[in-house]
Amino acid sequence: MERAAAVLLGTAIKLLLWPAYRSTDMEVHRNWLAITYSLPLRAWYVDATSPWTLDYPPFFAYLSWLLAQPAAWIDARIVDVQRGLNYDAWSCVAYMRATVLCTEGVLVYALYLLSRCTMGDETQNVLLLSILLHPGLLMVDHIHFQYNGFLFGVLFLSLWAARTHRPLLCAALFASLLQLKHIYIYVAPAYFVYLLRAYMLPSLPTSASAVSAAIDRTIKLGAATLVPFLLSILPFVLDAMRDVSYETNVLYAMYTRLFPFHRGLMHAYWAPNVWALYAAADRVLLRLQHQTLASTSRGLVGDTVMGALPNVPPSTCFALALSLALVYVVPLWRKPSYTRLVVCVTLCGMASFGVGWHVHEKAILLAALPLGLVAHRRYVDWRTFQILSAVSIVSLFPLLYTHQETPIKLIYSLLCIPDTLCSHGVPAPLAHERLLRHRIRALLASTLGVVPP
């Protein structure tokens, strides 16, 4: 009952945050609703009416199309490509906020399914609820504006499928996730190795029948993986083929939007990773050499140039991330299991955040949240999850730079962080229960000014 009340309370608080600060990401996603509603498929990845062009994979574009249908009925200007530019009427803001809250239902459902796998394990159930109430999701999705809750819901559904020994469903869900947001390709090595060892080759085939069975499993797994990709791409190809005069290569246009390497090594706001240190060292060296400070990252897309140190190409970032991933998958290869898969996903997410190309500060959630699924196993896992959560929360503070949101982010987050810093020596179940109480207290304090006893 207490947990249901916490979910309802969290939902109510998120509703109260609708008038709060919102980033340009809301206009980005509103424009995607307009593009997918007003234009034919073949123009979705070509249209440049707004600078906020569609740069997510096709499944997310289809989701935008679905969300655009009610929007057209509520306020037609929301889905108008021309008249909707920078539209910020309350009807638009409220609807966009509502889409985030509704799509987060996928995360709630995924956490519910995972909790059913551990009936009687109150420690993990409380921890799963703490993921739903995580300050990072509150700041990024319900204030700054994004759909990370929905995306993590799909990721957790794929992990639930792995936990319940449904490898084909696991593969299909993860392939679908890649068609929703391609940043998750960084954790693909973990899924590849897990499915290879747990399903395709659980043991070395030593007979003709075993080889035949392995081939059969490979075909099934390949189909489960390829079907989502075909479902995402084929509609664009078929739509382009209908218009014989259409000369734009739809797939190439999609590729250039999904992989904009011209954006530079770092995001406008430097994510706290290896490349931030690299850029800082570059500036120090330039000062020492008495040269003019090079433009590293000043809020502009594609404005990343090193002055004293060599420029870092995308291939270097991907090679480093892949090299780290190959190290992390070794234990998973030796003994594939759900727990090791989650840990490997966390480590691959951390590698992508640390050395990836054009990393957003919000990408830290890819490392922080999945670990919570297995943090109940040992005290060291719990502590790692708590410390990583604290670091991720603080690193997200610059996203909310307006004065009105300062009390929200500070009170809510700081009421959670003391549990991280002071739980040394506390048994895991007690620490988890205390975390839940802190989250509930934080939600009330940060928005209503009320702190329950």
N, C-alpha and C positions, 0 to 999 in steps of 0.2 A: 504494500500500500504506500509506503514511504517513497518507493522508487517511482511509482506511477504519479504521485504528487510532484516529485521532482521534475518529471518529464513535462507535466502540465505547467508547472511553474516556469520552467525554461522556455516553453512555447509562449507563455504570456509575456515574459520579459522580452523575448525577441520581437513580439508585436509592438511593445512599447518603444523599441529602438528604431522603428520605421522612419520617424522624422530626423534621425541622427545624420551625421555627416555621411556622405556617399562619394566614392571616387568616380573618376571618369569611366570605370569599368561598367557602371550602370548604363551609361550612354552607349558603350561598346555593345553590350548585350541587347539593349533596345534596338540598336541599328541592325543587329543580326536578325532580330524578329522581323524588322521591316524588309530586309533583303530576302529572307526566305519566304515571306508572305507575298511580296509584291513582284518578285522577279522569277523567271523560269530557272530551273535547276542549273542549266548550263552557264548562267550568269552569276551564280552565287559566289564563286571564287574569282570572279573577274571584276565585279562592280567596285568602283572606287569613288562613289559619290561622296562618301564620308571618309575621313582618314582612318576610322575604326573599321577596317575591312575584316571580313570573315577569315579567321586563321585557326579555327579548330577543325578537327576531322569531321567527316560526313554525319556520323551518328549524332554528334552534338548539333550539327546543322538541322537534322531532322527533328531533334528535340526543340530547337528554336522555332521550327515551323509549327509544331504542335502547340507550343506556348503562345504562338502568335494568333491562333484561331480565336480563343476567348478575348484576347486583347483587341482584336478588330471590332468585336461587339461592344466592348466596354468603352473604348476610345479609339476611333479609327486613325487618329493622328499618330498613335504609338507605332503603327505598322506602315506608315507612309514614308517612303525613302527620302522624298524631298522635304515635305513639310515637317517631318518628325525630327529633323536634325536639332540636337541639343534641346529637345523637348523635355521640360521638367515640371509639368503640371502634376498636381497631387494624384490625379488618377493614374498617371504613368508611374510615379514613384511607388504608390501603394501596390499597383499590380506587379511591378518588378520585384518588390520585396516579398510579395505573396508567392511568387514563383520559386524563390529561394527556399522559403519555409515549406512549401508543398513538396518540392523535389527532395528535400531533406528527409522526407518520409522513407526513402530508399535506405538511408543510413539507419533509421530507427528499426526498420524491418530486418536489416542485416544483423544488427546487434541483438535483436530479439531472437533470431534463429541461432546465433552463436550462444546466447544465454541458455537456450533449450538443450544445447549439447552438454551443458555443465549443470544440469538440474541438481540442486543441493549445494553447489559450490557458491556460497554467498560472496566469498571474496572476489571471484572473477566477475560475478554479476554486478557487483558494485563498481568494479573497475570499468566494465563495459559502459555503464551509465556515465561514469566520469569522462569517457571519451566523448559522449554526446554533449556533455556540458563543458567541454574543453574551452578555455579562454581563447585559444588560437582560432577555433572555428567561429566563435562569437565575434571576434574582431574582424576576421577576414571575410566571412560570409554575410553576417547580419548587420555590419556597420560599413566596412569598406566596400563590400559587394562582390561576391563570386558564388560559384556553385560547388565548392569543395565538398560539402556534406554529401551531395548527391554522388559525386565521383568516388569518394571514399566508401559510400554505400555499395557501389558496384564492386570496388576492390574487395571489400569485406565479404560480399556475397561469393566471390570467387574463392576466397580463403575458407569460407564456410563449406563450399563444395569440396574443397580439398580435405577438410576435417571430417566430413561425412562420407569420404571415399567415393566421390563422384567426379572422377578425373575428366571425363568428357565435358561435363557441365562446367567444371573449373576452367578448362581450356577455352570453351565458348564464351564464358563471361569475361575472362581476361582479354581475349581477342576483341570483344565488344568494347571493353574499357579503352583499349588502344584506339578504337574508332571514335571514342568520345573525347579523349585528350591524350595526345601522343607523348606527353612527358613521361607517361608510365612505361615507355619503352626501356627506360633505365633499369626497371626491375624485371624485365623480361628474362634475363639470364636465370634468375631464381626459378621462375615458372618453367622455363625450358628444361632445366636440369631435374626439377622435381617430377615433371610429367614423364620425362625420359626414363628416370630410374624407378619411379613408383608405378608407372603404368606400362610403358612400352617395353622396357627391359628390366623387370624386377629381378631377374637372374639371367645369367648367360645361357642362351638356348644351346642345348647339346644334342638335340634330335631334330628330325625333319618336322615332326608335329609341333615342336616348340618353336622352330623357325617360322612355320606357317602361322602359328598363333601370334607371334611377334609382328609379322607382316600385317596380319588382320588388325591388330591393335594400332599399328602405325597408320593404316589407312583411315581408321575411325578417328584417330586423333587429328590427322591432317584435315579431314573433312570438318570436324568440329572447329578447327582453327580457321580454315579458309572460308567457310560459309559467311561469317560476319563480315569479312573483307569484301566478298563478292556482293553481299547485300548493300554494303555502303557505297561501292564504286559503280556498280552496273547501272543504277538509275541515272547517273550523270552521263555515262557513255551513251545510253539509249536515247536520252533527251537530246544530246548533241547530234546524234545521228539523224534525228527527225528533221533537223534543219540543214539541208545540204549546203546552204550558203554560209553556214557558221564555220569560220576558219580557225578560231582559237582552239588550241589543244587543251581540253578540259582537264585532263590528268596532270599536264605540266603546270597549268595555272594553279591547281590544287597543291601540287608539290612546292611551288615557290611560296605559297601562302603558309603552308605548314612548316616549312624549314627556311625561315628568313635569315640566312647566315649574315646578311648585311647589317643586322642589328647590333653586332659587336659582342665583345667578350662579356661585358657586364651590363646589367640593367641600370636604369637611371639612378635608382637607389641601390647602392652596392649591397648585395647579400653578404653576410659575414662568412666568407669562405676563403679558400686559398688565393683566388684571383684578387680579392680585395687587398690582401697582404701584398700580393705581387704588384698591384697598381700603386699601393702606398710606397713600396720600396722604390718604384720607378720615379715617383715624385720626389722622394728624398734624394735619390741620385741626381736628378735634374737640378735640384737646389745646390747640391755639392759641386756640380759642374758649372754653376752660375749660368744656366740656360733658362730660357723661357719655359714655363710650366706647360707641358703638353696637355691637350684636352683628352682626359681619360673617360669621364662619363659625367655629363652635365645636364642630364634630363632629356637628352635627345637620342632618338633611335639612330643607331649606326655611328655614334660619336665615341668610339673607343680606339684610341691610338696611344701606343707606348712611345716614350721619348728616349730613355736610356736603355731599357731592357727590350729584348726582342718581342715583337707582336706574337700573340698566341692564336694559331688558327683553330677552327672547329675540330679538325681531325685530331689535334693534340688532346683536346678536352675529351673527346669520345674515346680515344685510345687509353687515356688515364682512367676514365670511369670503367671501361671494359676490363682493364687490367686488375683493378681492385675487385670488380665483380667476380672475375675468375678465381681470385683467392677466396672470396666469401662462399662460393658455391661448392668448394671442396668437401666440407662436412656434410652438406646436403647430398652430394653425390655418393658419399660413403654410406650414409644412413638416411634415406629420404623419410621425412615425417612432417606433420603439420607444424609442429613447433619450430623445427629447423627451417621450414619454408618461411614462416613469419619473420624469424630472426634474419634470414637471408634477404627478404624483401626490405626490412629495416636498414640493413647494412648497405644494400644497393642504393636505396633512397638517400642514405647519408653520403655515399660516394658521389651520386649525381649532384647533390647540393654542394659538396666540397670542391669538385673539380669540373662540374658541368659547364656547358656553354650558355651564356646569357641567362644565368640563374636568377629567378625572382626570389625575393626574401620569403615569399609564402611557401616556397618549395620545402622549407624545413619541416612542414607538417607531414610530408611523405615519409620522413624518418621518425617523427615523434609519435604519430598516432598508431601505426600498426603494432609497435612494440607493446602497446597497452593490452593487446589481445593475449599475450603470454606472460605479462609481468607478474602474474600471481604465482608462477612456478617456484621461484627462489627469491630470497631477499635481495640478492645482487641484481636480479632482473627488475625488481620493483624500484630499487634505488636508481638504476640506470634510466628507467622510464621517467621517473620523477625529475631527475636532473636534466634530462633531455627536454622534457616538457617545459621546465623553468627557463632554460636557455631559449627555446623556441618562442615562448611567450614574450620575453624581453626583447628578442630580436624583431618582433613584429610591432613593437610600440611606435616606431616612426611612421607606420602606415596611417595612424590616427594622430594627426598633428594639430588639429583644431582644439581650442580651449574647451569647448563643450563636452568633448568625449574624454578629456583627460581624467576626470573622476571615475568614469566607467572603467577605463582600461586599468587604471592604477588600483582602485579598490578591489575590483573583481580579481585581478591577477595576483595582487599582493596577498589577498586572503587565501589564495591557492598555494602560492610559493612557500609560505612558512611551513606548510605541511611537508614540502619537499626538503627544506633545509633542516627541519627539526625532528624528523621521524627516524633518525638513526637509533637502532636498538628497539624500535617498536615492532611487535609482531605484525606480520603482513595483514591479517584480517582486521586488526584494530586500526592500522594505518589506512586501509581502504575505507573503512567506515568513517574515519575522521575526514578523509578526503571528500567523501560525499557531503558530509555536513558543511565543510568549508565551501564547497561549490554552491550549495543552497544558500548559505549565508551571503556569499559573494553576489549571487544574482539579486538578492533582495537589497543588499547594501548599495550596490553600484547604481541601481536604477530608482529605488524608492526611498533610499535613505534610512531603511529599517534593517536592523541587525537582530535576528531572533536569538534567544538565549541558547 
